Amino acid sequence: MNPLTIKQKNILLGATLALFAIIPSACGDTVEIDLGGAAGLGTEEAQSTNPTDSPPEIPPATATPIPAASGHIIFTSDRDGQNDLYMVTPDGGETTRLTTGASVDESGTPQLSPDGTRVAFAATIGNNTDIYVVDIASNAISRITDAQGRDSSPSWSPDGGRIVFESFRDGNLEIYTVNADGSNPTRLTNDSVGDSNPLWSPTTNDILFSSSRFGNSDLFLLSPNGSPSTLTTNPGPDNNPAWSPDGSAIAYLEFSGELSNICLIGRDGLNKRCLNEYPSDFDTPTWSPDGNWIASTEGTSIHIFNIRDGQDIVISQAGIEPHGIPAWSPDGLRLAFQAFANGNMELFHALVLTNEFMQVTSLPGVDGKPVWTSR
């Protein structure tokens, strides 16, 4: 499946903007915008073919302006000597440091709570790694776990009341949950090979995780009060899963050697299909807010797949090399990502429709792992 050419992208942009010709106003009413031209006129005067008639006065074609980027981008950076969380406006203006003290785990991505007010992350003090939560508005930091052994990879329950995480506290990597205030830690799995990378469904109490309990890395689904069910059993490793926003489907990487396919399955493990035509060096897939698109970095580009027809849009810009997991803006129009540019790892975001890139950060140090919040 070939990526879209620039000409095809322009056609797609025109069609998309035409669809935006009828949009909800801020008051909840429908605003009709005249696109101009005879096709947009229904009067007899517009349909007249008499050459002596004066041509109708046709207003210039208009399109709904693309809204400016809003909200904040939360990211990790070592710009002040250790890895901490920061928050910046999408235009690269106001930047706030959210954490100090513990060094934020470089292997994981910060996790935004369902209501967008808190961020869960793993961080290390001394030789111990635990789960922490920071309140975005107040910068107040709470230590959620405090046990010997590494606790990492937090993920929020749909109501924001609990956090699931992986832990090595009992001498083996297993899945645990804890209340968001740090109370009632509960062990959910117990297998000799270890279980990792839990992800709580955005809509139910099901928890997705990875395990090699059958000799190869596969995906499993766990109810907090039940036993795991197997979702994948492919010859190669299956890793890096992501829930769809409505919890009905799972995107993941199906590996063949060092390369991978981006595949989809239902929450029951059925109806598998892969989006890309050839295996490549994809990173963790991420769903758009409306659940219709999946983005993933690959090489020096970001691929955006339409999950309905497999359409592959490639966004890229010379001299900018995206890495890691991109983050969709809440309105689904942009993607924030980390990228090498001018010898440094910085934050950028790209407007998907037009392939316009904007650099957000420009300080020495490694800036990465963006999360985009509407607040």
CORNOR-V830401 format. One record per backbone hydrogen bond with DSSP energy under -1.0 kcal/mol. NH is the residue of the N-H (numbers start at 1). CO is the residue of the C=O. E is the energy in kcal/mol with one decimal. If there is no record, write none. Layout:
NH/CO/E ; NH/CO/E
This chain:
4/312/-1.1 ; 9/5/-2.5 ; 10/6/-2.2 ; 11/7/-2.0 ; 12/8/-2.7 ; 13/9/-2.8 ; 14/10/-2.5 ; 15/11/-2.5 ; 16/12/-2.6 ; 17/13/-2.8 ; 18/14/-1.9 ; 19/15/-1.8 ; 20/16/-1.2 ; 21/18/-1.6 ; 23/31/-1.3 ; 25/29/-3.6 ; 28/25/-2.0 ; 31/23/-2.3 ; 33/21/-1.3 ; 40/37/-1.5 ; 41/38/-1.9 ; 53/50/-1.5 ; 72/373/-2.5 ; 73/88/-3.1 ; 74/371/-3.5 ; 75/86/-2.4 ; 76/368/-2.9 ; 77/84/-2.1 ; 81/78/-1.9 ; 84/77/-2.8 ; 86/75/-2.8 ; 87/96/-2.7 ; 88/73/-2.2 ; 89/94/-1.5 ; 92/89/-2.5 ; 96/87/-3.3 ; 98/85/-2.7 ; 99/85/-1.3 ; 102/100/-1.1 ; 103/124/-2.4 ; 104/83/-3.3 ; 105/122/-3.5 ; 111/120/-2.8 ; 113/118/-2.8 ; 116/113/-2.0 ; 119/134/-2.1 ; 120/111/-2.8 ; 121/132/-2.3 ; 123/130/-2.3 ; 124/103/-2.7 ; 125/128/-2.1 ; 128/125/-1.8 ; 130/123/-2.5 ; 132/121/-3.1 ; 133/142/-2.4 ; 134/119/-2.3 ; 135/140/-2.6 ; 136/117/-2.6 ; 139/135/-2.4 ; 142/133/-3.1 ; 144/131/-2.7 ; 145/131/-1.4 ; 151/129/-2.3 ; 152/166/-2.5 ; 155/164/-1.7 ; 157/162/-2.3 ; 160/157/-1.7 ; 163/178/-2.8 ; 164/155/-2.8 ; 165/176/-2.6 ; 166/152/-2.5 ; 167/174/-2.5 ; 168/150/-1.9 ; 171/168/-1.7 ; 174/167/-2.4 ; 176/165/-2.8 ; 177/186/-2.4 ; 178/163/-2.0 ; 179/183/-3.0 ; 180/161/-2.6 ; 182/179/-2.5 ; 186/177/-3.0 ; 188/175/-3.3 ; 189/175/-1.2 ; 195/173/-3.0 ; 196/210/-2.6 ; 199/208/-2.8 ; 201/206/-2.9 ; 207/222/-2.9 ; 208/199/-3.0 ; 209/220/-2.2 ; 210/196/-2.7 ; 211/218/-2.0 ; 215/212/-2.3 ; 218/211/-2.7 ; 220/209/-2.7 ; 221/229/-2.7 ; 222/207/-2.7 ; 226/223/-2.5 ; 229/221/-2.7 ; 231/219/-2.8 ; 232/219/-1.3 ; 238/217/-2.4 ; 239/253/-2.3 ; 242/251/-2.2 ; 244/249/-2.5 ; 247/244/-2.0 ; 250/265/-2.7 ; 251/242/-2.8 ; 252/263/-2.0 ; 253/239/-2.9 ; 254/261/-2.6 ; 255/237/-2.9 ; 256/259/-3.1 ; 259/256/-1.4 ; 260/280/-3.1 ; 261/254/-2.1 ; 263/252/-2.5 ; 264/273/-3.2 ; 265/250/-1.9 ; 266/270/-2.9 ; 267/248/-1.4 ; 269/266/-2.4 ; 273/264/-1.9 ; 275/262/-3.0 ; 280/260/-2.5 ; 282/280/-1.4 ; 283/297/-1.6 ; 286/295/-1.9 ; 288/293/-2.5 ; 291/288/-1.9 ; 294/305/-2.1 ; 295/286/-2.7 ; 296/303/-2.1 ; 298/301/-2.7 ; 301/298/-2.2 ; 302/315/-2.1 ; 303/296/-2.8 ; 304/313/-2.6 ; 305/294/-3.1 ; 306/311/-2.5 ; 307/292/-2.0 ; 310/306/-2.4 ; 313/304/-2.7 ; 315/302/-2.5 ; 320/317/-1.9 ; 321/340/-2.0 ; 323/338/-2.7 ; 327/336/-2.9 ; 329/334/-2.3 ; 332/329/-2.1 ; 335/350/-1.8 ; 336/327/-3.2 ; 337/348/-2.6 ; 339/346/-2.4 ; 340/321/-1.9 ; 341/344/-2.6 ; 344/341/-1.3 ; 346/339/-2.7 ; 348/337/-2.6 ; 349/358/-2.0 ; 350/335/-2.2 ; 351/356/-2.5 ; 352/333/-2.2 ; 355/351/-2.0 ; 358/349/-2.4 ; 360/347/-3.1 ; 361/347/-1.3 ; 367/345/-1.8 ; 368/76/-2.4 ; 371/74/-2.4 ; 373/72/-2.8
